[in-house]
């Protein structure tokens, strides 16, 4: 597994000879919004207009990482990974902005064979064109977004509608057998990370939802593993066949 730290949207990213500090939330939010709902004039970053917002640039980082992995697979200077990477079966997944980036990277880079997006609106270009790869969307019902807003803020009615509508719209365009939509009641946004698994304090603080933290984590893990095993490893998982008696609280659809 390879994780990508992305300049300007991570707190700090260090590359040889330079450290990129993340921009403030006030600076990055208009750039994210531009990727979801483009407007004119386009917002800028360091004086440079970004008509497509920031997500296309983050997606290019994913492509750069794939380029570097191909180089290492061809000739690892440490002679550890040479010929060890399966560059023909590559999946990508992300939460929130990472989900937007994953969707855009999958739209533009055919080297990605499977895509999983968690709890985020889809970029305008992705919603318009759809995805050709097998894809899964993990989220929660709108009611849980409103409960999260009451407990810890965020999630305006516009955010909720945009997130739900763009995910559903992109899922609806998937070719038969290539789309899965999983909605997990009781989840908050942070439940799609592993924070609730490691800390029992996230729920009392209002950061995670009424679902048991470890149970929510297990559901996310089960569907993620089933999707990538099915799509990348040719190991069909019955969990994806339809609503599961093992996960009775999950709202599940497939194309």
FIKOLZA-1660 file (N, C-alpha, C; in steps of 0.1 Angstrom, whole numbers, plus 5000, padded with zeros to 4 digits):
% residues 255
   i   px   py   pz ch aa at
   1 5008 4988 5000  A  X  N
   1 5000 5000 5000  A  X CA
   1 5009 5012 5000  A  X  C
   2 5005 5022 4992  A  X  N
   2 5012 5035 4991  A  X CA
   2 5003 5046 4995  A  X  C
   3 5008 5055 5004  A  X  N
   3 5000 5067 5008  A  X CA
   3 5007 5079 5001  A  X  C
   4 4998 5089 4998  A  X  N
   4 5003 5101 4991  A  X CA
   4 5001 5113 5000  A  X  C
   5 5012 5119 5004  A  X  N
   5 5011 5132 5011  A  X CA
   5 5012 5143 5000  A  X  C
   6 5002 5152 5000  A  X  N
   6 5001 5161 4989  A  X CA
   6 5004 5176 4994  A  X  C
   7 5013 5182 4987  A  X  N
   7 5017 5196 4990  A  X CA
   7 5005 5205 4990  A  X  C
   8 5005 5214 5000  A  X  N
   8 4995 5225 5002  A  X CA
   8 4982 5220 5009  A  X  C
   9 4978 5207 5007  A  X  N
   9 4966 5202 5014  A  X CA
   9 4969 5194 5026  A  X  C
  10 4982 5189 5027  A  X  N
  10 4986 5183 5039  A  X CA
  10 4993 5193 5048  A  X  C
  11 4994 5190 5061  A  X  N
  11 4999 5200 5070  A  X CA
  11 5013 5204 5066  A  X  C
  12 5022 5195 5062  A  X  N
  12 5035 5198 5057  A  X CA
  12 5040 5186 5049  A  X  C
  13 5046 5188 5038  A  X  N
  13 5052 5178 5030  A  X CA
  13 5066 5181 5027  A  X  C
  14 5076 5172 5030  A  X  N
  14 5090 5175 5028  A  X CA
  14 5095 5166 5017  A  X  C
  15 5101 5172 5007  A  X  N
  15 5108 5166 4997  A  X CA
  15 5123 5170 4998  A  X  C
  16 5132 5163 4991  A  X  N
  16 5146 5167 4992  A  X CA
  16 5148 5182 4990  A  X  C
  17 5153 5189 5000  A  X  N
  17 5156 5203 4998  A  X CA
  17 5145 5213 5001  A  X  C
  18 5133 5208 5004  A  X  N
  18 5122 5218 5005  A  X CA
  18 5111 5212 5013  A  X  C
  19 5104 5220 5021  A  X  N
  19 5092 5216 5028  A  X CA
  19 5081 5225 5024  A  X  C
  20 5069 5219 5020  A  X  N
  20 5057 5227 5016  A  X CA
  20 5048 5227 5028  A  X  C
  21 5044 5238 5033  A  X  N
  21 5034 5239 5043  A  X CA
  21 5020 5240 5037  A  X  C
  22 5011 5234 5044  A  X  N
  22 4997 5234 5040  A  X CA
  22 4991 5248 5040  A  X  C
  23 4982 5251 5031  A  X  N
  23 4975 5264 5031  A  X CA
  23 4964 5263 5041  A  X  C
  24 4959 5275 5045  A  X  N
  24 4948 5275 5055  A  X CA
  24 4935 5270 5049  A  X  C
  25 4926 5266 5058  A  X  N
  25 4913 5262 5053  A  X CA
  25 4906 5272 5045  A  X  C
  26 4907 5285 5049  A  X  N
  26 4901 5296 5042  A  X CA
  26 4906 5297 5028  A  X  C
  27 4919 5294 5026  A  X  N
  27 4925 5294 5012  A  X CA
  27 4921 5282 5004  A  X  C
  28 4920 5270 5010  A  X  N
  28 4918 5258 5002  A  X CA
  28 4904 5256 4999  A  X  C
  29 4894 5260 5007  A  X  N
  29 4880 5257 5005  A  X CA
  29 4875 5262 4991  A  X  C
  30 4878 5275 4988  A  X  N
  30 4874 5279 4974  A  X CA
  30 4880 5271 4963  A  X  C
  31 4892 5266 4965  A  X  N
  31 4898 5258 4954  A  X CA
  31 4891 5244 4953  A  X  C
  32 4887 5239 4964  A  X  N
  32 4879 5226 4964  A  X CA
  32 4865 5229 4958  A  X  C
  33 4859 5239 4962  A  X  N
  33 4846 5242 4957  A  X CA
  33 4846 5245 4942  A  X  C
  34 4857 5250 4937  A  X  N
  34 4858 5253 4922  A  X CA
  34 4859 5239 4915  A  X  C
  35 4864 5229 4921  A  X  N
  35 4865 5216 4914  A  X CA
  35 4851 5209 4914  A  X  C
  36 4842 5213 4924  A  X  N
  36 4829 5208 4924  A  X CA
  36 4819 5216 4916  A  X  C
  37 4819 5229 4918  A  X  N
  37 4810 5238 4911  A  X CA
  37 4818 5249 4905  A  X  C
  38 4824 5248 4893  A  X  N
  38 4832 5259 4887  A  X CA
  38 4825 5272 4886  A  X  C
  39 4832 5283 4889  A  X  N
  39 4827 5296 4887  A  X CA
  39 4837 5305 4880  A  X  C
  40 4833 5317 4876  A  X  N
  40 4842 5326 4870  A  X CA
  40 4840 5340 4877  A  X  C
  41 4852 5346 4881  A  X  N
  41 4866 5342 4878  A  X CA
  41 4870 5331 4887  A  X  C
  42 4880 5323 4883  A  X  N
  42 4885 5312 4891  A  X CA
  42 4893 5317 4903  A  X  C
  43 4892 5310 4914  A  X  N
  43 4901 5313 4925  A  X CA
  43 4916 5311 4922  A  X  C
  44 4924 5316 4930  A  X  N
  44 4939 5315 4927  A  X CA
  44 4946 5309 4938  A  X  C
  45 4958 5303 4935  A  X  N
  45 4967 5298 4945  A  X CA
  45 4981 5303 4942  A  X  C
  46 4986 5311 4951  A  X  N
  46 4999 5318 4949  A  X CA
  46 4999 5326 4936  A  X  C
  47 4987 5333 4933  A  X  N
  47 4986 5341 4922  A  X CA
  47 4982 5335 4909  A  X  C
  48 4981 5321 4909  A  X  N
  48 4978 5314 4897  A  X CA
  48 4964 5309 4897  A  X  C
  49 4956 5314 4887  A  X  N
  49 4942 5310 4886  A  X CA
  49 4941 5295 4884  A  X  C
  50 4931 5289 4891  A  X  N
  50 4929 5274 4889  A  X CA
  50 4914 5272 4884  A  X  C
  51 4912 5273 4871  A  X  N
  51 4898 5271 4866  A  X CA
  51 4891 5258 4870  A  X  C
  52 4899 5247 4871  A  X  N
  52 4894 5234 4875  A  X CA
  52 4895 5232 4890  A  X  C
  53 4899 5242 4898  A  X  N
  53 4901 5240 4912  A  X CA
  53 4914 5232 4915  A  X  C
  54 4915 5227 4927  A  X  N
  54 4927 5221 4931  A  X CA
  54 4927 5206 4929  A  X  C
  55 4915 5200 4927  A  X  N
  55 4915 5185 4927  A  X CA
  55 4923 5179 4914  A  X  C
  56 4922 5186 4902  A  X  N
  56 4930 5180 4891  A  X CA
  56 4945 5180 4894  A  X  C
  57 4950 5190 4902  A  X  N
  57 4964 5190 4905  A  X CA
  57 4967 5179 4915  A  X  C
  58 4959 5176 4924  A  X  N
  58 4961 5166 4934  A  X CA
  58 4961 5152 4926  A  X  C
  59 4952 5151 4917  A  X  N
  59 4951 5138 4909  A  X CA
  59 4964 5136 4901  A  X  C
  60 4970 5147 4896  A  X  N
  60 4983 5145 4889  A  X CA
  60 4994 5140 4899  A  X  C
  61 4993 5143 4911  A  X  N
  61 5002 5137 4921  A  X CA
  61 5001 5122 4921  A  X  C
  62 4989 5117 4920  A  X  N
  62 4987 5103 4920  A  X CA
  62 4993 5097 4908  A  X  C
  63 4992 5103 4896  A  X  N
  63 4998 5099 4884  A  X CA
  63 5013 5099 4885  A  X  C
  64 5019 5109 4892  A  X  N
  64 5033 5110 4894  A  X CA
  64 5038 5098 4903  A  X  C
  65 5030 5095 4913  A  X  N
  65 5034 5084 4922  A  X CA
  65 5034 5071 4914  A  X  C
  66 5024 5069 4905  A  X  N
  66 5024 5057 4896  A  X CA
  66 5036 5056 4887  A  X  C
  67 5040 5068 4882  A  X  N
  67 5052 5068 4874  A  X CA
  67 5064 5063 4881  A  X  C
  68 5065 5068 4894  A  X  N
  68 5077 5065 4902  A  X CA
  68 5077 5050 4906  A  X  C
  69 5065 5045 4909  A  X  N
  69 5064 5031 4912  A  X CA
  69 5069 5022 4900  A  X  C
  70 5065 5026 4888  A  X  N
  70 5069 5019 4876  A  X CA
  70 5084 5019 4875  A  X  C
  71 5090 5030 4878  A  X  N
  71 5105 5031 4877  A  X CA
  71 5111 5022 4887  A  X  C
  72 5106 5022 4900  A  X  N
  72 5112 5013 4910  A  X CA
  72 5110 4998 4907  A  X  C
  73 5098 4995 4901  A  X  N
  73 5095 4981 4897  A  X CA
  73 5105 4977 4886  A  X  C
  74 5109 4986 4877  A  X  N
  74 5118 4983 4867  A  X CA
  74 5132 4982 4871  A  X  C
  75 5136 4990 4881  A  X  N
  75 5150 4989 4885  A  X CA
  75 5151 4997 4899  A  X  C
  76 5149 4989 4910  A  X  N
  76 5149 4995 4923  A  X CA
  76 5164 4997 4927  A  X  C
  77 5169 5009 4930  A  X  N
  77 5183 5011 4934  A  X CA
  77 5187 5003 4945  A  X  C
  78 5177 5000 4954  A  X  N
  78 5181 4991 4966  A  X CA
  78 5179 4976 4963  A  X  C
  79 5174 4973 4951  A  X  N
  79 5173 4959 4946  A  X CA
  79 5164 4951 4955  A  X  C
  80 5153 4958 4960  A  X  N
  80 5143 4951 4968  A  X CA
  80 5130 4949 4961  A  X  C
  81 5125 4960 4954  A  X  N
  81 5112 4959 4947  A  X CA
  81 5113 4957 4932  A  X  C
  82 5124 4955 4927  A  X  N
  82 5125 4953 4912  A  X CA
  82 5117 4941 4908  A  X  C
  83 5107 4943 4899  A  X  N
  83 5099 4932 4895  A  X CA
  83 5089 4927 4905  A  X  C
  84 5087 4934 4916  A  X  N
  84 5078 4929 4927  A  X CA
  84 5065 4935 4927  A  X  C
  85 5063 4946 4919  A  X  N
  85 5050 4954 4920  A  X CA
  85 5041 4950 4908  A  X  C
  86 5029 4947 4911  A  X  N
  86 5019 4944 4901  A  X CA
  86 5013 4957 4896  A  X  C
  87 5019 4962 4885  A  X  N
  87 5015 4975 4879  A  X CA
  87 5002 4973 4870  A  X  C
  88 4997 4961 4869  A  X  N
  88 4985 4959 4860  A  X CA
  88 4972 4959 4869  A  X  C
  89 4973 4958 4882  A  X  N
  89 4962 4957 4890  A  X CA
  89 4963 4967 4902  A  X  C
  90 4960 4979 4899  A  X  N
  90 4962 4990 4909  A  X CA
  90 4949 4996 4913  A  X  C
  91 4946 4997 4925  A  X  N
  91 4934 5004 4930  A  X CA
  91 4937 5017 4938  A  X  C
  92 4928 5025 4939  A  X  N
  92 4930 5038 4947  A  X CA
  92 4917 5040 4956  A  X  C
  93 4920 5045 4968  A  X  N
  93 4908 5049 4976  A  X CA
  93 4912 5061 4985  A  X  C
  94 4902 5068 4989  A  X  N
  94 4904 5080 4998  A  X CA
  94 4891 5084 5005  A  X  C
  95 4893 5092 5015  A  X  N
  95 4882 5098 5023  A  X CA
  95 4882 5113 5021  A  X  C
  96 4870 5119 5020  A  X  N
  96 4868 5134 5019  A  X CA
  96 4876 5139 5007  A  X  C
  97 4885 5149 5009  A  X  N
  97 4893 5154 4997  A  X CA
  97 4900 5143 4990  A  X  C
  98 4905 5133 4998  A  X  N
  98 4911 5121 4992  A  X CA
  98 4902 5114 4983  A  X  C
  99 4889 5113 4986  A  X  N
  99 4879 5107 4977  A  X CA
  99 4877 5114 4964  A  X  C
 100 4877 5128 4965  A  X  N
 100 4876 5136 4953  A  X CA
 100 4888 5134 4944  A  X  C
 101 4900 5133 4951  A  X  N
 101 4912 5131 4943  A  X CA
 101 4912 5118 4937  A  X  C
 102 4908 5107 4944  A  X  N
 102 4907 5094 4939  A  X CA
 102 4898 5093 4926  A  X  C
 103 4887 5100 4927  A  X  N
 103 4877 5099 4916  A  X CA
 103 4883 5106 4904  A  X  C
 104 4889 5118 4906  A  X  N
 104 4895 5125 4894  A  X CA
 104 4907 5117 4888  A  X  C
 105 4915 5111 4897  A  X  N
 105 4927 5103 4892  A  X CA
 105 4922 5091 4884  A  X  C
 106 4911 5085 4889  A  X  N
 106 4906 5074 4881  A  X CA
 106 4899 5078 4868  A  X  C
 107 4894 5090 4868  A  X  N
 107 4888 5095 4855  A  X CA
 107 4899 5097 4845  A  X  C
 108 4911 5101 4849  A  X  N
 108 4921 5106 4840  A  X CA
 108 4932 5096 4837  A  X  C
 109 4933 5086 4846  A  X  N
 109 4945 5077 4845  A  X CA
 109 4940 5062 4844  A  X  C
 110 4941 5056 4832  A  X  N
 110 4936 5043 4830  A  X CA
 110 4945 5032 4837  A  X  C
 111 4956 5036 4843  A  X  N
 111 4964 5026 4851  A  X CA
 111 4957 5022 4863  A  X  C
 112 4947 5030 4868  A  X  N
 112 4940 5027 4880  A  X CA
 112 4928 5018 4876  A  X  C
 113 4928 5006 4882  A  X  N
 113 4918 4996 4878  A  X CA
 113 4906 4995 4886  A  X  C
 114 4906 5001 4898  A  X  N
 114 4894 5001 4907  A  X CA
 114 4895 5013 4916  A  X  C
 115 4884 5019 4920  A  X  N
 115 4883 5031 4927  A  X CA
 115 4873 5031 4938  A  X  C
 116 4877 5035 4950  A  X  N
 116 4867 5035 4961  A  X CA
 116 4868 5049 4968  A  X  C
 117 4856 5055 4969  A  X  N
 117 4855 5069 4974  A  X CA
 117 4846 5069 4986  A  X  C
 118 4850 5076 4997  A  X  N
 118 4843 5076 5009  A  X CA
 118 4839 5090 5013  A  X  C
 119 4826 5092 5014  A  X  N
 119 4819 5104 5020  A  X CA
 119 4824 5117 5015  A  X  C
 120 4822 5119 5002  A  X  N
 120 4827 5132 4996  A  X CA
 120 4819 5134 4983  A  X  C
 121 4816 5147 4980  A  X  N
 121 4811 5151 4968  A  X CA
 121 4820 5148 4956  A  X  C
 122 4815 5145 4945  A  X  N
 122 4823 5142 4933  A  X CA
 122 4826 5154 4925  A  X  C
 123 4839 5155 4920  A  X  N
 123 4842 5167 4911  A  X CA
 123 4833 5168 4899  A  X  C
 124 4831 5180 4894  A  X  N
 124 4822 5182 4883  A  X CA
 124 4825 5174 4871  A  X  C
 125 4838 5173 4868  A  X  N
 125 4842 5165 4856  A  X CA
 125 4839 5150 4858  A  X  C
 126 4840 5145 4870  A  X  N
 126 4837 5131 4872  A  X CA
 126 4822 5129 4871  A  X  C
 127 4814 5138 4877  A  X  N
 127 4800 5136 4876  A  X CA
 127 4795 5137 4862  A  X  C
 128 4802 5145 4854  A  X  N
 128 4798 5147 4840  A  X CA
 128 4801 5135 4831  A  X  C
 129 4813 5129 4833  A  X  N
 129 4817 5118 4824  A  X CA
 129 4816 5104 4830  A  X  C
 130 4815 5103 4844  A  X  N
 130 4814 5090 4850  A  X CA
 130 4828 5084 4850  A  X  C
 131 4829 5072 4856  A  X  N
 131 4841 5064 4857  A  X CA
 131 4839 5051 4849  A  X  C
 132 4850 5047 4842  A  X  N
 132 4849 5034 4835  A  X CA
 132 4854 5022 4843  A  X  C
 133 4861 5024 4854  A  X  N
 133 4866 5014 4862  A  X CA
 133 4855 5009 4872  A  X  C
 134 4856 4997 4877  A  X  N
 134 4848 4993 4888  A  X CA
 134 4849 5004 4900  A  X  C
 135 4838 5008 4906  A  X  N
 135 4839 5018 4916  A  X CA
 135 4829 5016 4927  A  X  C
 136 4833 5020 4939  A  X  N
 136 4825 5019 4951  A  X CA
 136 4824 5032 4958  A  X  C
 137 4812 5035 4963  A  X  N
 137 4810 5047 4971  A  X CA
 137 4805 5043 4985  A  X  C
 138 4812 5048 4995  A  X  N
 138 4808 5045 5009  A  X CA
 138 4804 5059 5015  A  X  C
 139 4792 5059 5021  A  X  N
 139 4788 5071 5028  A  X CA
 139 4778 5068 5039  A  X  C
 140 4769 5077 5043  A  X  N
 140 4759 5075 5053  A  X CA
 140 4747 5083 5049  A  X  C
 141 4735 5080 5055  A  X  N
 141 4723 5087 5051  A  X CA
 141 4724 5102 5054  A  X  C
 142 4717 5110 5047  A  X  N
 142 4717 5125 5049  A  X CA
 142 4713 5128 5064  A  X  C
 143 4704 5120 5070  A  X  N
 143 4700 5123 5084  A  X CA
 143 4712 5123 5093  A  X  C
 144 4721 5114 5091  A  X  N
 144 4733 5113 5099  A  X CA
 144 4742 5125 5097  A  X  C
 145 4742 5131 5085  A  X  N
 145 4750 5143 5083  A  X CA
 145 4744 5155 5091  A  X  C
 146 4731 5155 5091  A  X  N
 146 4724 5166 5099  A  X CA
 146 4726 5164 5114  A  X  C
 147 4727 5151 5119  A  X  N
 147 4730 5149 5133  A  X CA
 147 4744 5153 5136  A  X  C
 148 4753 5150 5127  A  X  N
 148 4767 5155 5129  A  X CA
 148 4768 5170 5129  A  X  C
 149 4760 5177 5121  A  X  N
 149 4760 5191 5121  A  X CA
 149 4756 5197 5135  A  X  C
 150 4745 5190 5140  A  X  N
 150 4740 5195 5153  A  X CA
 150 4750 5193 5164  A  X  C
 151 4758 5182 5163  A  X  N
 151 4767 5179 5174  A  X CA
 151 4781 5186 5173  A  X  C
 152 4786 5187 5161  A  X  N
 152 4800 5192 5159  A  X CA
 152 4801 5202 5148  A  X  C
 153 4790 5206 5142  A  X  N
 153 4791 5217 5132  A  X CA
 153 4794 5211 5118  A  X  C
 154 4794 5221 5108  A  X  N
 154 4797 5217 5094  A  X CA
 154 4784 5212 5087  A  X  C
 155 4786 5207 5075  A  X  N
 155 4775 5200 5067  A  X CA
 155 4763 5209 5066  A  X  C
 156 4764 5220 5058  A  X  N
 156 4753 5228 5055  A  X CA
 156 4743 5219 5046  A  X  C
 157 4731 5224 5045  A  X  N
 157 4722 5217 5036  A  X CA
 157 4727 5216 5022  A  X  C
 158 4734 5226 5017  A  X  N
 158 4740 5226 5004  A  X CA
 158 4751 5215 5003  A  X  C
 159 4759 5214 5013  A  X  N
 159 4770 5203 5014  A  X CA
 159 4764 5189 5013  A  X  C
 160 4753 5188 5021  A  X  N
 160 4747 5174 5022  A  X CA
 160 4741 5171 5009  A  X  C
 161 4734 5180 5003  A  X  N
 161 4727 5177 4990  A  X CA
 161 4738 5174 4979  A  X  C
 162 4748 5183 4979  A  X  N
 162 4759 5181 4968  A  X CA
 162 4766 5168 4970  A  X  C
 163 4769 5164 4982  A  X  N
 163 4776 5151 4985  A  X CA
 163 4768 5140 4980  A  X  C
 164 4755 5139 4985  A  X  N
 164 4747 5128 4982  A  X CA
 164 4743 5127 4967  A  X  C
 165 4740 5139 4961  A  X  N
 165 4735 5139 4947  A  X CA
 165 4746 5135 4937  A  X  C
 166 4758 5140 4940  A  X  N
 166 4769 5138 4930  A  X CA
 166 4774 5123 4932  A  X  C
 167 4774 5118 4944  A  X  N
 167 4778 5104 4945  A  X CA
 167 4768 5095 4938  A  X  C
 168 4755 5097 4941  A  X  N
 168 4745 5089 4935  A  X CA
 168 4745 5090 4920  A  X  C
 169 4747 5103 4915  A  X  N
 169 4746 5105 4900  A  X CA
 169 4758 5097 4893  A  X  C
 170 4770 5098 4899  A  X  N
 170 4781 5091 4893  A  X CA
 170 4779 5076 4894  A  X  C
 171 4774 5071 4905  A  X  N
 171 4772 5057 4907  A  X CA
 171 4761 5052 4896  A  X  C
 172 4751 5060 4894  A  X  N
 172 4741 5056 4884  A  X CA
 172 4746 5055 4870  A  X  C
 173 4757 5061 4867  A  X  N
 173 4762 5060 4853  A  X CA
 173 4772 5048 4852  A  X  C
 174 4775 5041 4862  A  X  N
 174 4784 5029 4861  A  X CA
 174 4778 5019 4852  A  X  C
 175 4787 5012 4845  A  X  N
 175 4782 5001 4837  A  X CA
 175 4778 4989 4846  A  X  C
 176 4769 4981 4841  A  X  N
 176 4764 4970 4850  A  X CA
 176 4776 4961 4855  A  X  C
 177 4775 4958 4867  A  X  N
 177 4786 4950 4873  A  X CA
 177 4798 4958 4878  A  X  C
 178 4797 4971 4876  A  X  N
 178 4809 4979 4879  A  X CA
 178 4807 4990 4890  A  X  C
 179 4795 4990 4896  A  X  N
 179 4793 5000 4906  A  X CA
 179 4786 4995 4919  A  X  C
 180 4791 5000 4930  A  X  N
 180 4785 4996 4943  A  X CA
 180 4783 5008 4952  A  X  C
 181 4772 5009 4959  A  X  N
 181 4769 5020 4968  A  X CA
 181 4765 5015 4981  A  X  C
 182 4773 5020 4991  A  X  N
 182 4771 5015 5005  A  X CA
 182 4769 5027 5014  A  X  C
 183 4757 5027 5021  A  X  N
 183 4754 5037 5030  A  X CA
 183 4752 5031 5044  A  X  C
 184 4760 5037 5054  A  X  N
 184 4761 5030 5067  A  X CA
 184 4754 5040 5077  A  X  C
 185 4743 5036 5082  A  X  N
 185 4736 5045 5092  A  X CA
 185 4745 5046 5105  A  X  C
 186 4743 5058 5111  A  X  N
 186 4750 5060 5124  A  X CA
 186 4764 5066 5123  A  X  C
 187 4769 5067 5111  A  X  N
 187 4783 5072 5108  A  X CA
 187 4784 5087 5108  A  X  C
 188 4795 5092 5112  A  X  N
 188 4799 5106 5110  A  X CA
 188 4811 5105 5100  A  X  C
 189 4815 5117 5096  A  X  N
 189 4826 5118 5086  A  X CA
 189 4839 5111 5091  A  X  C
 190 4842 5113 5104  A  X  N
 190 4855 5108 5110  A  X CA
 190 4854 5092 5111  A  X  C
 191 4842 5087 5111  A  X  N
 191 4840 5072 5112  A  X CA
 191 4846 5065 5100  A  X  C
 192 4848 5072 5089  A  X  N
 192 4854 5066 5077  A  X CA
 192 4869 5066 5078  A  X  C
 193 4875 5072 5088  A  X  N
 193 4889 5070 5091  A  X CA
 193 4890 5059 5102  A  X  C
 194 4902 5057 5107  A  X  N
 194 4904 5047 5118  A  X CA
 194 4904 5053 5132  A  X  C
 195 4900 5066 5133  A  X  N
 195 4901 5073 5146  A  X CA
 195 4892 5066 5156  A  X  C
 196 4880 5063 5153  A  X  N
 196 4871 5057 5162  A  X CA
 196 4875 5043 5167  A  X  C
 197 4883 5036 5159  A  X  N
 197 4888 5023 5162  A  X CA
 197 4898 5024 5174  A  X  C
 198 4906 5035 5173  A  X  N
 198 4917 5035 5183  A  X CA
 198 4914 5044 5195  A  X  C
 199 4903 5052 5194  A  X  N
 199 4901 5061 5206  A  X CA
 199 4886 5060 5209  A  X  C
 200 4882 5057 5222  A  X  N
 200 4868 5057 5226  A  X CA
 200 4863 5072 5229  A  X  C
 201 4872 5081 5228  A  X  N
 201 4868 5095 5231  A  X CA
 201 4862 5102 5219  A  X  C
 202 4863 5097 5207  A  X  N
 202 4858 5104 5196  A  X CA
 202 4843 5106 5196  A  X  C
 203 4835 5096 5202  A  X  N
 203 4821 5097 5202  A  X CA
 203 4816 5107 5213  A  X  C
 204 4822 5106 5225  A  X  N
 204 4818 5116 5235  A  X CA
 204 4821 5131 5231  A  X  C
 205 4831 5132 5223  A  X  N
 205 4835 5145 5218  A  X CA
 205 4827 5150 5206  A  X  C
 206 4818 5141 5201  A  X  N
 206 4809 5145 5190  A  X CA
 206 4816 5143 5176  A  X  C
 207 4828 5137 5176  A  X  N
 207 4835 5136 5164  A  X CA
 207 4830 5124 5155  A  X  C
 208 4825 5114 5162  A  X  N
 208 4820 5102 5155  A  X CA
 208 4806 5100 5159  A  X  C
 209 4799 5092 5150  A  X  N
 209 4785 5090 5152  A  X CA
 209 4780 5080 5162  A  X  C
 210 4767 5078 5163  A  X  N
 210 4762 5068 5173  A  X CA
 210 4765 5054 5170  A  X  C
 211 4769 5051 5158  A  X  N
 211 4774 5037 5155  A  X CA
 211 4786 5034 5164  A  X  C
 212 4787 5021 5169  A  X  N
 212 4798 5017 5177  A  X CA
 212 4811 5019 5168  A  X  C
 213 4821 5025 5173  A  X  N
 213 4833 5029 5165  A  X CA
 213 4839 5017 5158  A  X  C
 214 4841 5007 5166  A  X  N
 214 4848 4995 5160  A  X CA
 214 4838 4988 5150  A  X  C
 215 4825 4988 5153  A  X  N
 215 4816 4982 5143  A  X CA
 215 4816 4989 5130  A  X  C
 216 4816 5003 5131  A  X  N
 216 4816 5011 5119  A  X CA
 216 4829 5008 5111  A  X  C
 217 4840 5007 5118  A  X  N
 217 4853 5005 5112  A  X CA
 217 4853 4991 5105  A  X  C
 218 4847 4981 5111  A  X  N
 218 4846 4968 5106  A  X CA
 218 4838 4967 5093  A  X  C
 219 4827 4975 5093  A  X  N
 219 4819 4975 5081  A  X CA
 219 4827 4982 5069  A  X  C
 220 4833 4993 5072  A  X  N
 220 4841 4999 5061  A  X CA
 220 4852 4990 5056  A  X  C
 221 4858 4983 5065  A  X  N
 221 4869 4974 5062  A  X CA
 221 4864 4962 5054  A  X  C
 222 4852 4957 5057  A  X  N
 222 4847 4945 5051  A  X CA
 222 4843 4949 5036  A  X  C
 223 4837 4960 5034  A  X  N
 223 4833 4963 5020  A  X CA
 223 4845 4968 5012  A  X  C
 224 4855 4974 5018  A  X  N
 224 4867 4978 5011  A  X CA
 224 4874 4966 5006  A  X  C
 225 4876 4956 5015  A  X  N
 225 4883 4944 5012  A  X CA
 225 4876 4936 5001  A  X  C
 226 4863 4935 5003  A  X  N
 226 4855 4927 4993  A  X CA
 226 4856 4934 4979  A  X  C
 227 4855 4947 4979  A  X  N
 227 4856 4954 4966  A  X CA
 227 4869 4952 4959  A  X  C
 228 4880 4954 4966  A  X  N
 228 4893 4953 4959  A  X CA
 228 4897 4938 4957  A  X  C
 229 4893 4929 4965  A  X  N
 229 4895 4915 4962  A  X CA
 229 4888 4911 4949  A  X  C
 230 4875 4915 4948  A  X  N
 230 4867 4912 4936  A  X CA
 230 4873 4919 4924  A  X  C
 231 4876 4931 4925  A  X  N
 231 4880 4939 4913  A  X CA
 231 4894 4937 4909  A  X  C
 232 4903 4935 4918  A  X  N
 232 4918 4934 4915  A  X CA
 232 4924 4920 4915  A  X  C
 233 4918 4912 4924  A  X  N
 233 4924 4899 4926  A  X CA
 233 4916 4887 4921  A  X  C
 234 4905 4891 4914  A  X  N
 234 4896 4880 4908  A  X CA
 234 4892 4870 4919  A  X  C
 235 4888 4876 4931  A  X  N
 235 4883 4867 4941  A  X CA
 235 4869 4873 4945  A  X  C
 236 4859 4869 4938  A  X  N
 236 4846 4874 4941  A  X CA
 236 4842 4872 4956  A  X  C
 237 4836 4882 4962  A  X  N
 237 4832 4881 4976  A  X CA
 237 4817 4882 4976  A  X  C
 238 4810 4873 4983  A  X  N
 238 4795 4873 4983  A  X CA
 238 4790 4885 4990  A  X  C
 239 4798 4892 4998  A  X  N
 239 4793 4904 5004  A  X CA
 239 4788 4914 4994  A  X  C
 240 4793 4914 4981  A  X  N
 240 4789 4923 4971  A  X CA
 240 4777 4918 4963  A  X  C
 241 4772 4906 4966  A  X  N
 241 4761 4901 4958  A  X CA
 241 4748 4908 4961  A  X  C
 242 4746 4913 4973  A  X  N
 242 4734 4920 4976  A  X CA
 242 4733 4923 4991  A  X  C
 243 4722 4928 4996  A  X  N
 243 4721 4931 5011  A  X CA
 243 4726 4918 5019  A  X  C
 244 4734 4921 5029  A  X  N
 244 4740 4909 5036  A  X CA
 244 4733 4908 5050  A  X  C
 245 4730 4895 5053  A  X  N
 245 4724 4893 5067  A  X CA
 245 4735 4895 5078  A  X  C
 246 4748 4895 5074  A  X  N
 246 4758 4898 5083  A  X CA
 246 4760 4913 5086  A  X  C
 247 4754 4922 5077  A  X  N
 247 4754 4936 5078  A  X CA
 247 4740 4942 5077  A  X  C
 248 4731 4938 5085  A  X  N
 248 4717 4942 5083  A  X CA
 248 4714 4957 5084  A  X  C
 249 4723 4965 5090  A  X  N
 249 4721 4979 5091  A  X CA
 249 4726 4987 5079  A  X  C
 250 4733 4980 5070  A  X  N
 250 4738 4987 5058  A  X CA
 250 4728 4988 5047  A  X  C
 251 4728 4999 5041  A  X  N
 251 4719 5002 5029  A  X CA
 251 4728 5000 5017  A  X  C
 252 4725 4989 5009  A  X  N
 252 4734 4985 4998  A  X CA
 252 4727 4985 4985  A  X  C
 253 4734 4990 4975  A  X  N
 253 4729 4990 4961  A  X CA
 253 4741 4986 4952  A  X  C
 254 4738 4980 4941  A  X  N
 254 4748 4977 4931  A  X CA
 254 4742 4979 4917  A  X  C
 255 4751 4982 4908  A  X  N
 255 4747 4983 4894  A  X CA
 255 4749 4969 4887  A  X  C
% end
